[in-house]
């Protein structure tokens, strides 16, 4: 039977240490300034993110103004760079707290999503794969630093990550495992290397299929990716972070056409890109609960965050000695 290596009190203390350590390291590695983040946005501005194409945002109306709870802040952060007049090679980060009512609930998913969301101003010359990989390695080093601190504080936890992260493209994955589904490919490559960053998510592969849907209006599909860790207690892949170089005028137009979503061009956010008002940028998000779950060797995300679970989940977790916060 499962036995958590940390009791409830130690878990809460560890989460605080973990978050403080990672946040400090991320700030130093990427030259970021902390800013406050919204919990909700005005609808029909284009700022709320279409992550997977099936979101139904929670909304309400006040004084004829329609408000939506955020799904993520990928587009809002780029607008914030403009608003705060952040200069090149500097950036911002924030604590994102989102509610995704369409999310399934299981050991690794919750209605509540918390991220360290960051965004940084870059030049046109920086819009290349080297810039992306450099950011990936810096974020990964922040995680390695945090793992060292946590394992030193709690020796019963073990070091799990390799010293370097493996980089692989979605096309290379398809070439390696042509008969497998995208989920199966991710499992194979991640169990092999333990920590992987999969690039180029959103466009069509040689097979004519998409590795995974990606919204057309924030990441450049040729310059983005997802960081995956192998989580041994569940024998599963955990998605820890996604990041990418953001669309410019040309890429935004191409990706809107490819997804038959040109109608979005009339939204304020998209108009600002077409009018070259928003800075070129790179950004990403790192899952706070997911990283806590991984480093603290938990088998349910409810052990590191407070959410709402079904009666069956609560009963089953109690029977398995999984103590939900």
C-alpha positions as CSV (number, residue, x, y, z in Angstrom):
1,X,0.0,0.0,0.0
2,X,1.1,3.5,-0.8
3,X,2.9,5.4,2.0
4,X,3.7,9.1,1.6
5,X,7.3,9.9,2.5
6,X,6.1,13.1,4.0
7,X,3.2,13.7,6.5
8,X,0.7,16.5,6.1
9,X,2.7,19.1,8.0
10,X,6.0,18.2,6.3
11,X,4.2,18.3,3.0
12,X,3.0,21.8,3.5
13,X,6.4,22.9,4.7
14,X,8.1,21.3,1.7
15,X,5.7,22.9,-0.7
16,X,6.6,26.3,0.7
17,X,10.3,25.6,0.5
18,X,10.0,24.2,-3.0
19,X,8.0,27.2,-4.3
20,X,10.3,29.8,-2.7
21,X,13.4,28.1,-4.0
22,X,12.2,27.6,-7.6
23,X,10.7,31.1,-7.8
24,X,14.0,32.7,-6.7
25,X,16.0,30.6,-9.1
26,X,13.7,31.3,-12.0
27,X,13.9,35.0,-11.3
28,X,17.7,35.0,-11.4
29,X,18.1,32.6,-14.4
30,X,15.7,34.5,-16.7
31,X,15.9,38.1,-15.4
32,X,12.3,38.4,-14.4
33,X,10.2,40.9,-12.4
34,X,7.2,39.6,-10.5
35,X,3.9,41.2,-11.4
36,X,0.3,40.7,-10.2
37,X,-2.0,38.5,-12.4
38,X,-5.7,38.5,-13.1
39,X,-8.1,35.8,-12.0
40,X,-10.6,36.8,-14.7
41,X,-10.5,38.7,-18.0
42,X,-13.1,40.6,-20.1
43,X,-14.5,38.3,-22.7
44,X,-14.1,38.9,-26.4
45,X,-10.7,40.6,-26.1
46,X,-8.8,37.6,-27.3
47,X,-6.7,37.5,-24.1
48,X,-8.2,34.3,-22.6
49,X,-6.4,31.3,-24.0
50,X,-7.9,28.6,-26.2
51,X,-5.6,25.8,-25.0
52,X,-7.0,22.6,-26.4
53,X,-9.9,23.8,-28.6
54,X,-12.7,22.6,-26.3
55,X,-12.7,25.1,-23.4
56,X,-15.9,26.4,-22.1
57,X,-14.8,29.2,-19.8
58,X,-16.7,29.9,-16.6
59,X,-18.3,33.4,-17.0
60,X,-20.6,35.9,-15.5
61,X,-22.0,39.3,-16.4
62,X,-21.7,42.5,-14.4
63,X,-23.2,45.8,-15.7
64,X,-23.4,44.4,-19.2
65,X,-19.8,43.4,-19.0
66,X,-19.1,39.7,-19.7
67,X,-16.3,38.3,-17.5
68,X,-14.4,35.0,-17.9
69,X,-12.2,33.1,-15.5
70,X,-8.7,32.6,-17.0
71,X,-7.6,29.3,-18.5
72,X,-4.0,30.4,-18.7
73,X,-2.1,33.7,-19.2
74,X,-0.1,33.0,-22.3
75,X,-1.6,36.0,-24.2
76,X,-2.2,38.2,-21.2
77,X,1.5,38.1,-20.3
78,X,2.6,39.4,-23.7
79,X,0.1,42.2,-23.3
80,X,1.6,42.9,-19.8
81,X,5.1,43.2,-21.4
82,X,3.7,46.0,-23.5
83,X,1.8,47.6,-20.7
84,X,4.8,47.6,-18.3
85,X,7.1,48.7,-21.1
86,X,9.5,45.9,-20.4
87,X,12.8,46.2,-22.3
88,X,14.5,43.6,-24.4
89,X,16.1,40.6,-22.6
90,X,14.0,41.3,-19.5
91,X,10.7,39.8,-18.5
92,X,7.9,39.2,-16.0
93,X,6.6,36.2,-14.0
94,X,3.5,35.7,-12.0
95,X,1.5,33.2,-10.0
96,X,-1.3,32.0,-12.3
97,X,-4.4,30.6,-10.7
98,X,-6.9,29.2,-13.2
99,X,-10.1,27.2,-13.1
100,X,-10.7,24.8,-16.0
101,X,-14.1,23.3,-15.6
102,X,-13.6,21.1,-18.7
103,X,-10.6,19.4,-17.1
104,X,-10.9,15.8,-16.2
105,X,-10.2,14.9,-12.6
106,X,-7.7,12.1,-11.8
107,X,-4.4,11.6,-10.1
108,X,-2.7,14.3,-12.2
109,X,-5.5,16.6,-13.2
110,X,-7.7,19.0,-11.3
111,X,-10.2,21.8,-12.0
112,X,-7.7,24.1,-10.3
113,X,-4.5,24.9,-12.2
114,X,-1.5,26.8,-10.7
115,X,1.5,27.9,-12.7
116,X,4.6,30.1,-12.5
117,X,3.8,31.9,-15.7
118,X,6.7,33.9,-17.3
119,X,7.2,36.0,-20.4
120,X,10.3,37.7,-21.8
121,X,11.0,40.3,-24.5
122,X,13.2,39.1,-27.4
123,X,14.4,40.5,-30.7
124,X,13.6,39.3,-34.2
125,X,17.1,37.7,-34.3
126,X,16.3,35.8,-31.2
127,X,13.3,34.0,-32.8
128,X,15.2,30.7,-33.3
129,X,15.6,27.2,-31.8
130,X,18.7,28.2,-29.9
131,X,16.8,30.8,-27.9
132,X,14.1,28.2,-27.1
133,X,16.6,25.5,-26.0
134,X,18.5,28.0,-23.9
135,X,15.3,28.9,-22.0
136,X,14.5,25.2,-21.6
137,X,17.9,24.5,-20.1
138,X,17.6,27.4,-17.7
139,X,14.2,26.4,-16.5
140,X,15.4,22.8,-16.1
141,X,18.4,24.0,-14.1
142,X,16.0,25.8,-11.8
143,X,14.2,22.5,-11.2
144,X,17.5,20.7,-10.6
145,X,18.4,23.3,-8.0
146,X,15.1,23.0,-6.3
147,X,15.3,19.2,-6.3
148,X,18.7,19.4,-4.5
149,X,17.3,21.7,-1.8
150,X,14.2,19.5,-1.2
151,X,16.2,16.3,-1.1
152,X,18.7,17.8,1.3
153,X,15.9,18.9,3.6
154,X,14.1,15.6,3.4
155,X,16.7,12.8,2.8
156,X,13.9,10.2,2.5
157,X,13.2,11.7,-1.0
158,X,15.5,10.8,-3.8
159,X,17.2,12.6,-6.6
160,X,15.3,11.6,-9.7
161,X,16.3,13.8,-12.6
162,X,19.3,13.4,-15.0
163,X,21.8,16.3,-15.1
164,X,20.7,17.2,-18.7
165,X,17.3,17.2,-20.4
166,X,16.8,15.4,-23.7
167,X,15.5,17.4,-26.6
168,X,13.5,15.7,-29.3
169,X,11.0,16.9,-32.0
170,X,7.5,15.6,-32.6
171,X,8.6,14.5,-36.1
172,X,11.6,12.6,-34.7
173,X,9.2,10.9,-32.3
174,X,6.9,9.9,-35.1
175,X,9.9,8.6,-37.0
176,X,11.0,6.5,-34.0
177,X,7.6,5.2,-33.1
178,X,5.4,5.4,-36.2
179,X,2.9,2.8,-35.0
180,X,2.3,4.4,-31.6
181,X,-0.1,7.2,-30.6
182,X,1.3,10.5,-29.4
183,X,0.7,9.6,-25.8
184,X,2.5,6.3,-26.3
185,X,5.4,8.0,-28.0
186,X,5.7,10.4,-25.1
187,X,5.7,7.5,-22.6
188,X,8.4,5.6,-24.5
189,X,10.8,8.5,-24.9
190,X,10.2,9.8,-21.3
191,X,10.7,6.4,-19.6
192,X,13.9,6.1,-21.6
193,X,15.4,9.5,-20.7
194,X,13.4,10.5,-17.5
195,X,13.3,14.2,-18.5
196,X,12.5,15.2,-22.1
197,X,11.5,18.4,-23.9
198,X,9.4,17.7,-27.0
199,X,9.6,20.5,-29.6
200,X,7.3,21.6,-32.5
201,X,3.8,21.0,-31.2
202,X,0.8,22.1,-33.2
203,X,1.6,21.7,-36.8
204,X,1.1,18.7,-39.1
205,X,3.6,15.9,-39.2
206,X,4.7,14.0,-42.3
207,X,1.9,11.5,-41.6
208,X,-0.6,14.3,-42.0
209,X,-1.5,14.0,-38.3
210,X,-1.0,16.4,-35.5
211,X,1.0,15.3,-32.4
212,X,-1.2,17.4,-30.2
213,X,-3.5,20.4,-30.7
214,X,-2.0,23.7,-29.9
215,X,-3.8,27.1,-30.1
216,X,-2.8,29.0,-33.2
217,X,-2.4,32.4,-31.7
218,X,0.3,32.4,-29.1
219,X,3.0,29.8,-29.7
220,X,4.9,29.6,-33.0
221,X,4.4,25.8,-33.6
222,X,7.9,25.5,-35.0
223,X,9.5,27.1,-31.9
224,X,7.6,25.6,-28.9
225,X,7.5,22.5,-26.8
226,X,6.6,20.7,-23.6
227,X,8.8,19.4,-20.8
228,X,7.9,15.9,-19.6
229,X,9.2,13.9,-16.6
230,X,8.8,10.2,-15.9
231,X,7.0,9.8,-12.6
232,X,7.9,6.4,-11.2
233,X,5.3,6.2,-8.4
234,X,2.5,6.3,-11.0
235,X,4.5,4.9,-13.9
236,X,3.2,7.9,-15.9
237,X,4.5,10.9,-17.8
238,X,4.0,14.2,-16.1
239,X,3.8,17.4,-18.2
240,X,5.7,19.9,-16.1
241,X,6.1,22.9,-18.4
242,X,5.2,24.2,-21.8
243,X,7.0,27.1,-23.4
244,X,7.6,28.7,-26.8
245,X,8.6,31.7,-28.8
246,X,5.4,33.6,-29.6
247,X,3.9,34.3,-32.9
248,X,4.9,37.2,-35.0
249,X,2.7,38.8,-37.8
250,X,3.5,36.2,-40.4
251,X,3.3,33.1,-38.2
252,X,0.0,34.3,-36.6
253,X,-1.5,34.8,-40.1
254,X,-0.3,31.4,-41.3
255,X,-1.5,29.5,-38.2
256,X,-4.9,31.2,-38.2
257,X,-5.4,30.2,-41.8
258,X,-4.2,26.7,-41.1
259,X,-6.8,26.3,-38.3
260,X,-9.6,28.2,-40.1
261,X,-9.7,30.7,-37.3
262,X,-9.0,33.9,-39.2
263,X,-12.1,35.4,-37.6
264,X,-9.9,36.0,-34.5
265,X,-8.0,38.7,-36.4
266,X,-10.7,41.1,-35.3
267,X,-10.0,40.6,-31.6
268,X,-8.0,43.3,-29.8
269,X,-5.1,41.1,-28.9
270,X,-4.6,39.9,-32.4
271,X,-5.0,43.4,-33.9
272,X,-2.2,44.5,-31.6
273,X,0.1,41.8,-33.1
274,X,-0.8,42.7,-36.7
275,X,-0.2,46.4,-35.9
276,X,3.2,45.5,-34.3
277,X,2.2,47.0,-30.9
278,X,3.1,44.0,-28.8
279,X,6.8,43.0,-28.3
280,X,8.2,39.8,-29.7
281,X,8.5,37.4,-26.8
282,X,9.2,34.0,-25.4
283,X,7.3,32.6,-22.5
284,X,6.0,29.6,-20.7
285,X,4.4,28.1,-17.6
286,X,5.7,25.7,-15.0
287,X,3.1,23.7,-13.1
288,X,3.4,24.4,-9.4
289,X,1.3,21.4,-8.2
290,X,2.7,19.1,-10.9
291,X,6.3,20.0,-9.9
292,X,5.4,19.6,-6.2
293,X,3.8,16.2,-6.9
294,X,6.9,15.0,-8.7
295,X,9.6,16.2,-6.3
296,X,7.7,15.1,-3.2
297,X,6.9,11.7,-4.8
298,X,3.1,12.0,-4.4
299,X,0.7,9.8,-6.3
300,X,-2.3,12.3,-6.3
301,X,-2.3,15.9,-7.2
302,X,-4.7,16.5,-4.3
303,X,-1.9,15.8,-1.9
304,X,-0.2,19.1,-2.9
305,X,-3.2,21.3,-3.7
306,X,-6.7,21.9,-2.4
307,X,-9.4,21.2,-4.9
308,X,-12.9,19.5,-5.1
309,X,-13.1,15.8,-5.7
310,X,-15.9,13.3,-6.1
311,X,-17.1,11.2,-3.2
312,X,-15.7,8.1,-4.9
313,X,-12.3,9.7,-5.2
314,X,-12.2,10.8,-1.6
315,X,-13.3,7.3,-0.5
316,X,-10.8,5.6,-2.7
317,X,-8.0,7.9,-1.6
318,X,-8.7,7.3,2.1
319,X,-8.7,3.5,1.5
320,X,-5.3,3.8,-0.2
321,X,-3.8,6.1,2.5
322,X,-3.7,9.0,0.2
323,X,-4.3,12.1,2.3
324,X,-5.8,14.9,0.2
325,X,-5.3,18.5,1.3
